[in-house]
Amino acid sequence: MNELKPIIEVTDLVAKYGEQTVLDGITVNFNANEVTVILGGSGCGKTTLLKNILRMHEPYSGSVKLFGDEITQLESAEFEKFLKRIGMLFQSGSLINSIPVWDNLAIPLEQHTNLPLEIIDRMIRTKLHLVHLDHAVQLLPSELSGGMVKRAGLARSIILDPEILFCDEPSAGLDPLTSESLDNLILDLKEQLNMSIVVVTHELASIHRIADKIIFLDQGKLLFNGTLDEAKASGIQEVVTFFKAGKF
């Protein structure tokens, strides 16, 4: 039996905001070609873990490895090469409202490549086609529905063909049908682009649709790490209560 290869390795990670410890000695691996869902109650450190992996917040102590390389001590210029290999779908979509969708998607390509305009245009239209937004090339974000904004944000997050896609509450604010459609799209893109995906969410329906692996945090500590079925059968009160709160 082949062991799954970790694409992200977090060891003894401590994160603080001032004197407050938000993550306390987290050690966990994220495997390649899996959808790993980080969950737990409000304020447990889910988004903080994501931000520390991405160096949007610098760890207080501990180790974070991406693709086998330690990244916590890298200078910004050295970390740049890792940014080209990852994508980030923010909760709001984080599009610039004053410019069309095409221009929003062009920003990462213009910042990180020297591609000619013809190729940039082709890549943008290809990614918009993958998320079923061919018609939205020249629309402003304000002209899109909530679900379309998320899909446009998703298209931008995969514009550089990342090996890892991070998603922060991707279904937040969406109705159940739109949420399900977005989940299915993320899974389709995972297979088409051979990505590993890390998702922060508290949406039970989404968790059941997309999760290969569950990481459950509680008060800054790692409470559970395993499959969805293992989580439900874990006997850990906080984990079992979380899943009993929904209909599943």
C-alpha positions in Angstrom: 0.0 0.0 0.0 1.5 3.4 -1.0 1.7 6.1 1.6 0.2 9.4 0.7 2.8 12.1 0.2 2.5 15.2 2.4 2.5 18.4 0.4 2.3 20.6 3.6 4.0 19.7 6.9 3.2 21.7 10.0 5.3 20.9 13.1 4.9 22.3 16.7 3.3 25.5 15.2 2.5 28.3 17.7 0.7 31.4 16.6 0.0 34.5 18.7 -1.7 37.8 18.4 0.0 39.9 20.9 0.0 37.9 24.2 -2.9 35.7 23.1 -1.9 32.2 21.9 -4.2 31.2 19.1 -2.5 28.0 17.9 -0.7 25.9 20.5 1.7 23.4 19.2 -0.1 22.2 16.0 1.5 19.3 14.2 -0.3 18.0 11.1 0.4 17.0 7.5 -1.7 17.8 4.4 -1.5 15.1 1.7 -1.1 15.7 -2.0 -4.2 15.3 -4.2 -6.6 15.4 -1.3 -9.3 17.8 -0.1 -8.4 18.6 3.5 -11.1 20.5 5.5 -10.1 22.5 8.6 -13.0 22.9 11.0 -13.9 23.6 14.5 -15.9 26.1 16.6 -15.7 29.9 16.2 -12.4 31.3 17.3 -10.6 27.9 17.3 -7.8 29.0 15.0 -9.0 27.7 11.6 -8.2 30.8 9.6 -5.1 31.5 11.6 -3.7 28.1 10.6 -4.4 29.0 7.0 -2.7 32.4 7.4 0.4 30.9 9.0 0.8 28.4 6.3 0.6 31.1 3.7 2.7 33.5 5.8 -0.1 36.1 5.8 0.7 35.9 9.6 4.2 35.0 10.7 4.3 32.0 13.1 5.5 32.7 16.6 7.4 29.4 16.6 7.4 26.0 14.9 7.9 24.8 11.3 5.9 25.0 8.1 7.1 23.1 5.0 5.6 23.5 1.5 6.6 20.9 -1.1 9.2 19.7 1.4 10.9 23.1 1.9 10.9 25.1 5.1 9.3 28.5 4.5 9.1 30.2 7.8 12.6 31.8 7.6 12.5 32.8 3.9 12.9 36.4 2.8 9.9 37.7 0.8 11.8 37.4 -2.5 12.6 33.7 -1.8 9.0 33.0 -0.8 7.8 34.5 -4.1 8.5 31.2 -5.9 6.1 29.4 -3.6 3.4 31.9 -4.2 3.4 31.0 -7.9 2.6 27.4 -6.9 -0.4 28.1 -4.7 -3.8 29.8 -5.2 -6.1 31.4 -2.7 -9.9 31.7 -2.9 -11.0 34.3 -0.3 -14.4 34.3 1.4 -15.5 37.5 -0.4 -14.0 36.6 -3.7 -11.7 39.7 -3.2 -12.2 41.0 -6.7 -11.4 44.7 -7.4 -14.8 46.2 -8.0 -13.7 49.1 -10.3 -12.3 46.9 -13.1 -13.8 44.1 -15.2 -13.4 40.4 -14.5 -10.8 40.1 -17.3 -8.5 42.7 -15.6 -8.9 41.0 -12.2 -7.7 37.7 -13.6 -4.9 39.4 -15.5 -3.3 40.8 -12.3 -1.5 37.6 -11.2 -0.3 36.9 -14.7 1.1 40.4 -15.1 2.8 40.2 -11.7 4.3 36.7 -11.9 4.9 36.1 -15.7 6.3 37.9 -18.8 3.7 36.3 -21.1 2.5 38.3 -24.1 -1.0 39.7 -24.1 -2.3 37.1 -26.5 -1.4 34.3 -24.2 -2.7 36.1 -21.1 -6.1 36.6 -22.9 -6.2 32.9 -23.8 -5.4 31.8 -20.3 -8.1 34.1 -18.8 -10.7 32.9 -21.2 -9.8 29.3 -20.6 -10.1 29.6 -16.8 -13.4 31.5 -17.1 -14.7 28.7 -19.3 -13.7 26.2 -16.7 -15.9 28.0 -14.1 -18.7 28.5 -16.6 -18.3 32.3 -16.8 -17.5 32.8 -20.5 -20.0 35.6 -20.8 -18.5 37.6 -17.8 -15.2 38.5 -19.4 -15.9 42.3 -19.5 -18.5 42.5 -16.7 -17.7 44.3 -13.5 -17.9 42.4 -10.2 -20.9 44.5 -9.2 -22.8 43.0 -12.2 -22.3 39.5 -11.0 -24.4 37.4 -8.6 -22.9 36.2 -5.3 -22.2 32.7 -6.8 -20.7 34.2 -10.0 -18.4 36.4 -7.9 -17.2 33.3 -6.1 -16.6 31.5 -9.4 -14.7 34.5 -10.8 -12.6 34.5 -7.7 -12.0 30.8 -8.1 -11.0 31.4 -11.8 -8.4 34.0 -10.6 -7.1 31.7 -7.9 -6.3 29.0 -10.4 -5.0 31.3 -13.2 -1.4 30.2 -12.6 -2.3 26.5 -12.4 -1.5 26.1 -8.7 -0.5 22.8 -7.1 -2.3 23.8 -3.9 -5.6 25.7 -3.7 -6.6 27.3 -0.3 -10.2 28.3 0.2 -11.5 30.3 3.2 -15.2 29.7 3.7 -15.9 29.4 0.0 -19.7 28.7 0.5 -20.3 31.6 3.0 -23.3 33.7 2.0 -24.5 31.3 -0.7 -27.8 29.6 -0.9 -27.7 25.8 -0.6 -28.0 25.1 -4.4 -25.3 27.6 -5.3 -23.1 26.3 -2.5 -23.5 22.7 -3.8 -22.7 23.9 -7.4 -19.6 25.6 -6.1 -18.5 22.5 -4.2 -18.9 20.3 -7.2 -17.0 22.8 -9.4 -14.1 22.8 -6.9 -14.0 19.0 -7.0 -14.1 19.0 -10.8 -11.2 21.5 -11.0 -9.2 19.4 -8.5 -9.3 16.5 -10.9 -8.8 18.5 -14.0 -5.9 20.4 -12.7 -4.5 17.8 -10.3 -4.6 20.1 -7.3 -4.4 19.6 -3.6 -7.1 21.6 -1.8 -7.2 23.0 1.8 -10.6 24.4 2.8 -11.6 26.3 6.0 -15.4 25.9 6.5 -18.1 25.2 9.1 -20.7 24.3 6.5 -21.7 20.7 7.2 -23.2 20.0 3.8 -20.0 21.2 2.1 -17.8 19.1 4.4 -19.8 16.0 3.5 -19.5 16.7 -0.2 -15.8 17.6 -0.5 -13.7 16.3 2.4 -11.2 13.5 2.0 -9.7 14.4 5.4 -10.8 16.4 8.5 -8.6 18.5 10.7 -10.5 19.6 13.8 -9.2 22.4 16.0 -10.4 23.3 19.5 -9.1 26.2 21.5 -6.0 26.4 19.4 -5.1 22.7 19.7 -5.4 19.8 17.2 -8.3 17.6 18.5 -8.7 15.3 15.5 -7.0 14.4 12.3 -8.5 11.7 10.0 -11.3 10.9 7.6 -14.9 12.1 7.9 -16.1 8.6 8.9 -13.4 8.4 11.5 -14.4 11.8 12.8 -18.0 10.8 13.4 -16.9 7.6 15.1 -14.1 9.2 17.1 -16.0 9.4 20.4 -14.4 12.9 20.9 -17.2 14.9 22.4 -16.5 18.2 20.6 -16.1 16.5 17.2 -19.2 14.3 17.6 -21.3 17.3 18.8 -20.2 19.4 15.9 -21.5 16.8 13.4 -24.7 16.1 15.3 -25.5 19.8 15.1 -26.5 19.3 11.4 -28.7 16.9 9.6 -26.0 14.4 8.6 
